[in-house]
Amino acid sequence: METLLAVFRHHPEIALFLTLAIGFWFGALKFGKFSLGAVTSTLIAGLIVGQLGITMPEMVQTIFFLLFLFAVGYSVGPQFFGALKKDGLPQVGFALIVCAVGFATAWVAAKVMGYGPGLAAGLLAGAYTNSGTLGVASANIGQIGLGGKEATAAAGLAAISYAVTYPFGAAGAAWFLSSVAPKILGVDLPKATKELEAQMASHGGGGGTQAYRPIASRAYLLANAALAGRTPRDLAAALQGAVVTRFRQGTQIVDADAQAVIPQGATLALSGSPHALFAAKETVGPEVEDKELLAYPTEEIDVVVTNKKAVGRTVQELEQHELEQYGRRLFLVRVTRAGAPLTVTPEFKIESHDVLAIHGDRKHVDDLAKALGKADRPTSTMDVSFMSLGIVIGCLVGLLTLHVGAIPLSLSTSVGTLIAGLVCGYLRSKYRTFGGIPGPAVWALNNIGLNGFIAVVGLNAAAGLVEGLKAYGVGLFASGILVSLVPLIVGVYAGKYLFKFHPTMLLGACAGARSTTAGLGAVQEAAQSSLPAVGYTIPYAVSRIVLALFGIAILLATK
């Protein structure tokens, strides 16, 4: 056992992955309908494993955190900028209210319990899981009139208080926002989130039908003598929605092109909507079984429109061009613009960098992709340069500092990275020619980044937790519970009745205003979506700045 402990202490990376293994495993277990989830379980696992005397470098925590924040921003960037126009100012006001309630609760608790500036500052910072508050308070604790030894002692008490209150600040907030708050709001969170996703995806304006057309292929015997001797282009006009992709003449299978002449008695491979194929029985002839004729590769791909000749043309014009050029229809499954699916009509005009999802036989689709722009096929690789450069720029922006008197204010590298992720995600959705990060890679960055961060927090906070509980008992821990939960309770009711936020956005905004990354992860887990991060971003940025100022204010209020 001593040898094993020595290995863990000299190689803390082993303890980190052990914590992740326990956290993900236990978080997936269900007790009836209750589950802790990976985030809370990983934090608890870190606190337990950390009792072995293991500490992790702060750099490891920062790296995990930045990967998580970039992934969150990347996945919700397209929706965020649309939401910013509508809900930006209300979210700022909401964050200010939640921060003010937290400050007032911490001040009252400190007065009731007789805590001095150090314990009070650590209480606010830990319960709000905001290391910036602790940092600002520790740096300025000597400016409130305390002597050298008193200042040093107060700074130590702040760190202990932070260690005692941080675990519930993270785990308790995650539990409350994911399990209790939806019940207070009276909503089925996954269902409400799916409805919001559908609402945000829709594009307002006008009626019309969706471009989506389910495509099928069937074989028919050309028995109608009136259609014999025609080309695929002529037949397409007569079939009203179906096209000839190939045909069998005797034992020979012929790929259809605009000039091919189809004799009576040929077997046609027709593609089109179910309605058009059903009607083909009356127009062409009976359906027949011909697996060999229908055994040709088809594909559905996204095509990014970059060809200037295609920009400004209508869907109807593109379809007409396909009929004249190839004798085939343009099977347009959907159109998206800046990540949002659009409602289209035949008169819908294509703009630069619209994304057309096109279905058809592979050769036809490839030719069409070259004519319109660039094919964006699914891939298992990610643009690491794009992600890394985004994080670099975000961190540099976050480090820009504004001095208000003697107080340095900055967004921090974390907020800067989150903003970079939002911008990069938006640019990717708009242009689709660079910056691709596959969905599974986003999931890995999101979940491993968040839980890696939480694991390091738990490992490093473990020793301080025991020491603080021994010295100050459960009173400090109970105070942390109040400071952590009271602002969230007020936030839930204020968001519902005063600001009238959608429940998904409200819970994300609560996590942001309460500065709880673990809370955001738990809400996303409960909602089965990344969408709560849209409500998280603005309140989180506001709370980072406001809570930094409160690091000084709580010292002055309790000295």
LUMFIVEX-147134 format. One line per field, with one value per residue (C-alpha): residue in three letters; z, x, y. Coordinates in nm, 2 decimals, m for minus. Layout:
<nodes>
residu ALA;... $
w Z;... $
u X;... $
v Y;... $
</nodes>
This chain:
<nodes>
residu MET;GLU;THR;LEU;LEU;ALA;VAL;PHE;ARG;HIS;HIS;PRO;GLU;ILE;ALA;LEU;PHE;LEU;THR;LEU;ALA;ILE;GLY;PHE;TRP;PHE;GLY;ALA;LEU;LYS;PHE;GLY;LYS;PHE;SER;LEU;GLY;ALA;VAL;THR;SER;THR;LEU;ILE;ALA;GLY;LEU;ILE;VAL;GLY;GLN;LEU;GLY;ILE;THR;MET;PRO;GLU;MET;VAL;GLN;THR;ILE;PHE;PHE;LEU;LEU;PHE;LEU;PHE;ALA;VAL;GLY;TYR;SER;VAL;GLY;PRO;GLN;PHE;PHE;GLY;ALA;LEU;LYS;LYS;ASP;GLY;LEU;PRO;GLN;VAL;GLY;PHE;ALA;LEU;ILE;VAL;CYS;ALA;VAL;GLY;PHE;ALA;THR;ALA;TRP;VAL;ALA;ALA;LYS;VAL;MET;GLY;TYR;GLY;PRO;GLY;LEU;ALA;ALA;GLY;LEU;LEU;ALA;GLY;ALA;TYR;THR;ASN;SER;GLY;THR;LEU;GLY;VAL;ALA;SER;ALA;ASN;ILE;GLY;GLN;ILE;GLY;LEU;GLY;GLY;LYS;GLU;ALA;THR;ALA;ALA;ALA;GLY;LEU;ALA;ALA;ILE;SER;TYR;ALA;VAL;THR;TYR;PRO;PHE;GLY;ALA;ALA;GLY;ALA;ALA;TRP;PHE;LEU;SER;SER;VAL;ALA;PRO;LYS;ILE;LEU;GLY;VAL;ASP;LEU;PRO;LYS;ALA;THR;LYS;GLU;LEU;GLU;ALA;GLN;MET;ALA;SER;HIS;GLY;GLY;GLY;GLY;GLY;THR;GLN;ALA;TYR;ARG;PRO;ILE;ALA;SER;ARG;ALA;TYR;LEU;LEU;ALA;ASN;ALA;ALA;LEU;ALA;GLY;ARG;THR;PRO;ARG;ASP;LEU;ALA;ALA;ALA;LEU;GLN;GLY;ALA;VAL;VAL;THR;ARG;PHE;ARG;GLN;GLY;THR;GLN;ILE;VAL;ASP;ALA;ASP;ALA;GLN;ALA;VAL;ILE;PRO;GLN;GLY;ALA;THR;LEU;ALA;LEU;SER;GLY;SER;PRO;HIS;ALA;LEU;PHE;ALA;ALA;LYS;GLU;THR;VAL;GLY;PRO;GLU;VAL;GLU;ASP;LYS;GLU;LEU;LEU;ALA;TYR;PRO;THR;GLU;GLU;ILE;ASP;VAL;VAL;VAL;THR;ASN;LYS;LYS;ALA;VAL;GLY;ARG;THR;VAL;GLN;GLU;LEU;GLU;GLN;HIS;GLU;LEU;GLU;GLN;TYR;GLY;ARG;ARG;LEU;PHE;LEU;VAL;ARG;VAL;THR;ARG;ALA;GLY;ALA;PRO;LEU;THR;VAL;THR;PRO;GLU;PHE;LYS;ILE;GLU;SER;HIS;ASP;VAL;LEU;ALA;ILE;HIS;GLY;ASP;ARG;LYS;HIS;VAL;ASP;ASP;LEU;ALA;LYS;ALA;LEU;GLY;LYS;ALA;ASP;ARG;PRO;THR;SER;THR;MET;ASP;VAL;SER;PHE;MET;SER;LEU;GLY;ILE;VAL;ILE;GLY;CYS;LEU;VAL;GLY;LEU;LEU;THR;LEU;HIS;VAL;GLY;ALA;ILE;PRO;LEU;SER;LEU;SER;THR;SER;VAL;GLY;THR;LEU;ILE;ALA;GLY;LEU;VAL;CYS;GLY;TYR;LEU;ARG;SER;LYS;TYR;ARG;THR;PHE;GLY;GLY;ILE;PRO;GLY;PRO;ALA;VAL;TRP;ALA;LEU;ASN;ASN;ILE;GLY;LEU;ASN;GLY;PHE;ILE;ALA;VAL;VAL;GLY;LEU;ASN;ALA;ALA;ALA;GLY;LEU;VAL;GLU;GLY;LEU;LYS;ALA;TYR;GLY;VAL;GLY;LEU;PHE;ALA;SER;GLY;ILE;LEU;VAL;SER;LEU;VAL;PRO;LEU;ILE;VAL;GLY;VAL;TYR;ALA;GLY;LYS;TYR;LEU;PHE;LYS;PHE;HIS;PRO;THR;MET;LEU;LEU;GLY;ALA;CYS;ALA;GLY;ALA;ARG;SER;THR;THR;ALA;GLY;LEU;GLY;ALA;VAL;GLN;GLU;ALA;ALA;GLN;SER;SER;LEU;PRO;ALA;VAL;GLY;TYR;THR;ILE;PRO;TYR;ALA;VAL;SER;ARG;ILE;VAL;LEU;ALA;LEU;PHE;GLY;ILE;ALA;ILE;LEU;LEU;ALA;THR;LYS $
w 0.00;0.08;m0.25;m0.43;m0.24;m0.33;m0.70;m0.69;m0.51;m0.75;m1.06;m0.99;m1.35;m1.25;m0.97;m1.22;m1.45;m1.16;m1.05;m1.40;m1.42;m1.09;m1.17;m1.51;m1.39;m1.07;m1.25;m1.50;m1.23;m1.16;m0.83;m0.93;m1.13;m0.95;m1.08;m0.97;m1.32;m1.42;m1.31;m0.94;m0.92;m1.05;m0.80;m0.51;m0.65;m0.66;m0.30;m0.19;m0.39;m0.29;0.07;m0.02;m0.03;m0.41;m0.57;m0.94;m1.11;m1.17;m1.54;m1.59;m1.45;m1.68;m1.99;m1.92;m1.85;m2.17;m2.39;m2.23;m2.27;m2.63;m2.71;m2.54;m2.73;m3.06;m3.03;m2.95;m3.14;m3.42;m3.17;m2.93;m3.17;m3.25;m2.88;m2.80;m3.01;m2.83;m2.47;m2.41;m2.18;m1.98;m1.91;m1.79;m1.55;m1.43;m1.36;m1.15;m0.94;m0.87;m0.78;m0.55;m0.37;m0.32;m0.18;0.06;0.17;0.24;0.43;0.65;0.71;0.81;1.05;1.21;1.24;1.35;1.05;0.97;0.63;0.54;0.61;0.46;0.13;0.11;0.18;m0.11;m0.34;m0.26;m0.25;m0.59;m0.72;m0.83;m0.79;m0.91;m0.60;m0.38;m0.58;m0.57;m0.20;m0.11;m0.31;m0.15;0.21;0.33;0.20;0.46;0.76;0.88;1.00;0.83;1.05;1.06;0.68;0.64;0.88;0.71;0.37;0.51;0.65;0.31;0.14;0.41;0.38;0.00;0.03;0.27;0.07;m0.28;m0.30;m0.23;m0.43;m0.73;m0.65;m0.47;m0.75;m1.01;m0.82;m0.76;m1.12;m1.28;m1.03;m0.82;m1.04;m1.32;m1.06;m0.93;m1.28;m1.35;m1.68;m1.85;m1.92;m2.22;m2.38;m2.33;m2.47;m2.78;m2.84;m2.80;m3.04;m3.30;m3.24;m3.27;m3.58;m3.77;m3.99;m3.97;m4.26;m4.52;m4.57;m4.82;m4.79;m4.65;m4.91;m4.75;m4.98;m4.88;m5.18;m5.28;m5.58;m5.75;m6.08;m6.33;m6.67;m6.94;m7.08;m7.19;m7.57;m7.56;m7.35;m7.55;m7.75;m7.52;m7.34;m6.95;m6.97;m7.15;m6.92;m6.61;m6.74;m6.78;m6.44;m6.23;m5.95;m6.05;m6.27;m6.46;m6.31;m6.53;m6.73;m6.85;m7.22;m7.26;m7.05;m7.06;m6.79;m6.92;m6.72;m6.82;m6.96;m7.13;m7.48;m7.41;m7.59;m7.39;m7.58;m7.49;m7.27;m7.09;m6.71;m6.56;m6.23;m6.10;m5.81;m5.65;m5.37;m5.26;m5.41;m5.75;m5.75;m5.66;m5.95;m6.19;m6.18;m6.37;m6.61;m6.68;m6.60;m6.33;m6.06;m6.10;m5.90;m6.03;m5.75;m6.00;m6.17;m5.83;m5.70;m5.76;m5.50;m5.37;m5.14;m4.95;m4.89;m4.78;m5.05;m4.96;m5.23;m5.33;m5.71;m5.81;m6.10;m5.85;m5.61;m5.67;m5.86;m5.74;m5.65;m5.95;m6.18;m6.04;m6.08;m6.44;m6.51;m6.38;m6.60;m6.91;m6.84;m6.70;m6.74;m6.36;m6.09;m5.80;m5.50;m5.24;m4.89;m4.69;m4.70;m4.41;m4.37;m4.09;m3.92;m3.93;m4.15;m4.38;m4.52;m4.90;m5.20;m5.57;m5.58;m5.29;m5.38;m5.30;m5.13;m5.09;m4.83;m4.81;m4.74;m4.97;m4.86;m5.19;m5.25;m5.56;m5.72;m5.63;m5.97;m6.02;m5.67;m5.72;m6.05;m5.89;m5.59;m5.82;m6.01;m5.70;m5.47;m5.22;m5.08;m4.70;m4.64;m4.28;m4.16;m3.85;m3.85;m3.68;m3.76;m3.46;m3.60;m3.61;m3.25;m3.11;m3.28;m3.15;m2.80;m2.84;m2.96;m2.69;m2.41;m2.54;m2.56;m2.21;m2.07;m2.18;m1.85;m1.77;m1.45;m1.24;m0.98;m0.83;m0.93;m1.24;m1.44;m1.72;m1.88;m1.79;m2.03;m1.95;m2.07;m2.36;m2.47;m2.43;m2.65;m2.90;m2.92;m2.98;m3.27;m3.42;m3.40;m3.57;m3.84;m3.90;m3.93;m4.17;m4.41;m4.37;m4.57;m4.27;m3.90;m3.90;m3.56;m3.58;m3.33;m3.14;m3.11;m2.96;m2.72;m2.61;m2.56;m2.37;m2.14;m2.08;m2.05;m1.80;m1.59;m1.61;m1.46;m1.19;m1.11;m1.05;m0.84;m0.62;m0.58;m0.48;m0.25;m0.06;0.21;0.28;0.31;0.61;0.77;0.75;0.88;1.18;1.26;1.20;1.21;1.01;1.06;0.77;0.55;0.63;0.55;0.22;0.14;0.20;0.00;m0.28;m0.30;m0.20;m0.51;m0.73;m0.57;m0.62;m0.97;m1.07;m0.96;m1.09;m1.43;m1.45;m1.34;m1.39;m1.69;m1.84;m1.97;m2.13;m1.87;m2.07;m2.10;m1.74;m1.59;m1.81;m1.70;m1.33;m1.38;m1.54;m1.29;m1.01;m1.19;m1.17;m1.45;m1.29;m1.28;m1.65;m1.72;m1.50;m1.67;m2.02;m1.90;m1.77;m2.08;m2.31;m2.51;m2.52;m2.56;m2.19;m2.27;m2.48;m2.16;m1.96;m2.15;m2.09;m1.72;m1.67;m1.82;m1.61;m1.29;m1.34;m1.34;m1.07;m0.84;m0.87;m0.75;m0.47;m0.35;m0.23;m0.13;0.11;0.28;0.34;0.45;0.72;0.85 $
u 0.00;0.28;0.44;0.11;0.07;0.42;0.35;0.03;0.21;0.51;0.29;m0.03;m0.14;m0.23;m0.45;m0.61;m0.72;m0.83;m1.05;m1.20;m1.26;m1.44;m1.63;m1.76;m1.84;m2.03;m2.19;m2.35;m2.52;m2.88;m3.06;m3.42;m3.45;m3.17;m2.82;m2.53;m2.40;m2.04;m1.96;m2.07;m1.93;m1.59;m1.57;m1.65;m1.40;m1.14;m1.20;m1.17;m0.86;m0.71;m0.70;m0.39;m0.20;m0.20;m0.18;m0.19;m0.02;m0.25;m0.15;m0.32;m0.65;m0.62;m0.56;m0.86;m1.07;m0.98;m1.05;m1.39;m1.47;m1.37;m1.58;m1.88;m1.85;m1.79;m2.10;m2.33;m2.17;m2.43;m2.72;m2.54;m2.51;m2.88;m2.97;m2.73;m2.94;m3.26;m3.16;m2.82;m2.92;m3.17;m2.90;m2.67;m2.93;m3.01;m2.64;m2.61;m2.91;m2.77;m2.43;m2.58;m2.79;m2.48;m2.28;m2.56;m2.60;m2.23;m2.22;m2.52;m2.37;m2.03;m2.20;m2.41;m2.12;m1.86;m1.63;m1.36;m1.26;m1.05;m1.32;m1.59;m1.39;m1.32;m1.69;m1.80;m1.53;m1.58;m1.96;m1.96;m1.67;m1.49;m1.12;m1.10;m1.28;m1.03;m0.73;m0.85;m0.93;m0.59;m0.40;m0.58;m0.63;m0.34;m0.51;m0.79;m0.58;m0.46;m0.10;0.15;0.08;m0.30;m0.30;m0.11;m0.34;m0.65;m0.52;m0.47;m0.82;m0.96;m0.79;m0.92;m1.27;m1.25;m1.15;m1.43;m1.71;m1.59;m1.70;m2.06;m2.04;m1.96;m2.15;m2.44;m2.51;m2.48;m2.73;m2.97;m2.97;m3.00;m3.24;m3.43;m3.46;m3.65;m3.90;m3.95;m4.00;m4.24;m4.08;m3.95;m3.61;m3.51;m3.84;m3.84;m3.49;m3.58;m3.87;m3.64;m3.38;m3.66;m3.78;m3.43;m3.36;m3.66;m3.62;m3.90;m4.08;m4.33;m4.49;m4.37;m4.27;m3.95;m3.70;m3.69;m3.81;m3.76;m3.59;m3.64;m3.55;m3.77;m3.76;m4.05;m4.11;m4.17;m4.49;m4.64;m4.58;m4.64;m4.32;m4.10;m3.82;m3.78;m3.47;m3.44;m3.49;m3.82;m3.93;m3.85;m4.09;m4.37;m4.30;m4.35;m4.10;m3.92;m3.62;m3.45;m3.11;m3.03;m3.21;m3.18;m3.20;m3.20;m2.91;m2.72;m2.75;m2.71;m2.64;m2.89;m2.77;m2.95;m2.92;m2.99;m3.30;m3.51;m3.69;m4.03;m3.98;m3.68;m3.66;m3.62;m3.45;m3.65;m3.56;m3.80;m4.04;m4.27;m4.57;m4.39;m4.29;m4.65;m4.78;m4.52;m4.71;m4.99;m4.76;m4.48;m4.59;m4.58;m4.31;m4.06;m3.79;m3.44;m3.18;m2.89;m3.04;m3.08;m2.74;m2.57;m2.40;m2.60;m2.49;m2.62;m2.36;m2.35;m2.23;m2.11;m2.20;m1.89;m1.93;m2.03;m2.24;m2.47;m2.51;m2.84;m3.00;m3.33;m3.39;m3.62;m3.34;m3.09;m3.34;m3.41;m3.04;m3.00;m3.28;m3.13;m2.77;m2.81;m3.18;m3.20;m3.36;m3.18;m3.28;m3.24;m3.29;m3.24;m3.07;m2.89;m2.75;m2.52;m2.61;m2.99;m3.22;m3.43;m3.78;m3.75;m3.98;m3.90;m3.83;m3.58;m3.25;m2.92;m2.66;m2.29;m2.19;m2.54;m2.51;m2.72;m2.78;m2.81;m2.91;m2.84;m2.62;m2.25;m2.13;m2.41;m2.36;m1.99;m2.04;m2.30;m2.07;m1.80;m2.04;m2.18;m1.87;m1.71;m1.84;m1.83;m1.83;m1.83;m1.48;m1.32;m1.04;m1.05;m0.89;m0.65;m0.47;m0.80;m0.89;m0.55;m0.52;m0.87;m0.76;m0.44;m0.63;m0.90;m0.64;m0.46;m0.78;m0.88;m0.55;m0.61;m0.64;m0.83;m0.73;m1.01;m0.81;m0.58;m0.80;m0.70;m1.00;m0.98;m1.20;m0.94;m0.81;m1.11;m1.37;m1.15;m1.14;m1.51;m1.56;m1.31;m1.51;m1.83;m1.67;m1.50;m1.83;m2.02;m1.76;m1.76;m2.14;m2.14;m1.85;m1.81;m1.49;m1.25;m1.24;m1.42;m1.44;m1.65;m1.93;m1.76;m1.45;m1.66;m1.81;m1.47;m1.33;m1.64;m1.67;m1.31;m1.22;m1.49;m1.44;m1.06;m1.09;m1.33;m1.10;m0.81;m1.02;m1.13;m0.77;m0.63;m0.91;m0.91;m0.65;m0.79;m1.14;m1.04;m0.83;m1.11;m1.37;m1.16;m1.09;m1.43;m1.67;m1.99;m2.08;m1.86;m1.98;m2.34;m2.28;m2.14;m2.46;m2.66;m2.44;m2.44;m2.81;m2.99;m2.88;m2.98;m3.33;m3.37;m3.24;m3.48;m3.78;m3.65;m3.57;m3.92;m4.14;m3.94;m3.72;m3.94;m3.65;m3.71;m3.62;m3.32;m3.18;m3.27;m3.08;m2.78;m2.80;m2.81;m2.50;m2.32;m2.43;m2.33;m2.00;m2.04;m1.88;m1.99;m2.34;m2.34;m2.21;m2.48;m2.75;m2.63;m2.63;m2.99;m3.11;m2.93;m2.80;m2.53;m2.79;m2.79;m2.45;m2.62;m2.77;m2.45;m2.20;m2.31;m2.40;m2.07;m1.86;m2.05;m2.01;m1.64;m1.59;m1.85;m1.73;m1.37;m1.49;m1.68;m1.35;m1.26;m1.61;m1.65;m1.32;m1.44;m1.78;m1.66;m1.33 $
v 0.00;0.24;0.17;0.24;0.57;0.67;0.60;0.82;1.10;1.10;1.05;1.25;1.20;0.84;0.97;1.22;0.94;0.72;1.01;1.04;0.67;0.66;0.98;0.87;0.52;0.63;0.92;0.68;0.47;0.53;0.48;0.47;0.79;0.96;1.00;1.22;1.26;1.27;1.62;1.58;1.23;1.34;1.62;1.38;1.12;1.39;1.49;1.12;1.04;1.37;1.25;1.05;1.38;1.43;1.77;1.86;2.15;2.44;2.44;2.10;2.25;2.55;2.34;2.12;2.43;2.61;2.30;2.28;2.64;2.65;2.34;2.49;2.81;2.63;2.42;2.71;2.99;3.01;3.03;3.27;3.57;3.54;3.53;3.82;4.06;3.96;3.88;4.05;4.34;4.14;3.88;4.15;4.27;3.92;3.85;4.17;4.07;3.72;3.86;4.12;3.86;3.64;3.93;4.02;3.66;3.63;3.95;3.85;3.51;3.66;3.90;3.63;3.38;3.65;3.59;3.85;3.97;3.66;3.40;3.62;3.66;3.29;3.22;3.43;3.31;2.94;2.94;3.11;2.89;3.21;3.20;3.56;3.68;3.50;3.63;3.99;3.97;3.80;4.06;4.35;4.23;4.44;4.75;4.75;4.85;4.50;4.46;4.23;3.93;4.00;4.03;3.70;3.52;3.66;3.55;3.20;3.19;3.30;3.00;2.76;2.91;2.88;2.51;2.43;2.61;2.54;2.17;2.24;2.55;2.33;2.01;2.17;2.42;2.14;1.93;2.22;2.35;2.00;1.83;2.09;2.39;2.22;2.09;2.45;2.57;2.27;2.17;1.86;2.01;1.78;1.83;2.21;2.22;2.03;2.27;2.57;2.41;2.37;2.73;2.87;2.66;2.79;3.09;3.34;3.51;3.39;3.06;2.81;2.45;2.30;2.19;1.85;1.57;1.21;1.03;0.67;0.46;0.19;m0.01;0.02;m0.15;0.11;m0.02;0.31;0.33;0.71;0.75;0.53;0.68;0.98;1.10;1.11;1.48;1.44;1.17;1.39;1.65;1.39;1.22;1.53;1.47;1.15;1.11;0.82;0.75;0.44;0.18;m0.18;m0.26;m0.63;m0.75;m0.42;m0.15;0.20;0.51;0.77;1.10;1.39;1.24;0.88;0.74;0.49;0.22;0.06;m0.24;m0.10;m0.13;0.22;0.30;0.60;0.82;1.07;1.14;0.85;1.04;1.08;0.71;0.60;0.81;0.66;0.33;0.49;0.69;0.45;0.09;m0.17;m0.18;m0.47;m0.63;m0.55;m0.54;m0.52;m0.21;m0.04;m0.14;0.19;0.42;0.72;0.99;1.29;1.56;1.92;2.16;2.50;2.75;2.95;2.97;3.32;3.18;3.00;3.29;3.48;3.19;3.05;2.69;2.66;2.79;2.54;2.25;2.36;2.37;2.02;1.89;2.06;1.96;1.61;1.52;1.49;1.68;1.86;1.66;1.93;1.79;2.12;2.46;2.62;2.97;3.06;2.73;2.78;2.57;2.78;2.76;2.77;2.79;2.75;3.12;3.10;3.27;3.11;3.33;3.29;3.02;2.88;2.51;2.28;1.92;1.73;1.37;1.17;0.91;0.98;1.09;1.34;1.47;1.51;1.70;1.92;2.00;2.11;2.33;2.50;2.52;2.29;1.96;1.94;1.57;1.42;1.36;1.20;1.46;1.80;2.14;2.15;2.46;2.65;2.55;2.62;2.96;3.04;2.96;3.17;3.47;3.43;3.41;3.72;3.92;3.79;3.92;4.28;4.47;4.78;4.96;5.12;5.31;5.05;4.76;4.56;4.43;4.18;3.91;3.64;3.37;3.16;3.41;3.51;3.14;3.11;3.41;3.27;2.94;3.14;3.33;3.02;2.82;3.10;3.14;2.77;2.76;3.06;2.96;2.58;2.58;2.57;2.51;2.17;1.99;1.67;1.62;1.33;1.55;1.84;1.59;1.47;1.82;1.92;1.63;1.54;1.91;1.98;1.67;1.69;2.04;1.92;1.63;1.86;2.09;1.80;1.66;2.00;2.10;1.77;1.86;2.21;2.07;1.84;2.11;2.37;2.14;2.05;2.42;2.58;2.29;2.26;2.63;2.74;2.46;2.54;2.91;2.81;2.62;2.93;3.16;2.91;2.83;3.15;3.34;3.04;3.03;3.40;3.37;3.10;3.30;3.63;3.47;3.31;3.59;3.91;3.84;3.56;3.36;3.02;2.75;2.62;2.97;3.05;2.76;2.84;3.20;3.09;2.88;3.18;3.44;3.20;3.14;2.77;2.57;2.24;2.38;2.45;2.10;1.94;2.15;2.05;1.69;1.72;1.90;1.66;1.96;2.22;2.50;2.61;2.76;3.03;3.16;3.10;3.31;3.67;3.62;3.44;3.72;3.98;3.78;3.74;4.11;4.20;3.92;4.04;4.38;4.21;4.05;4.40;4.50;4.20;4.29;4.64;4.53;4.29;4.45 $
</nodes>
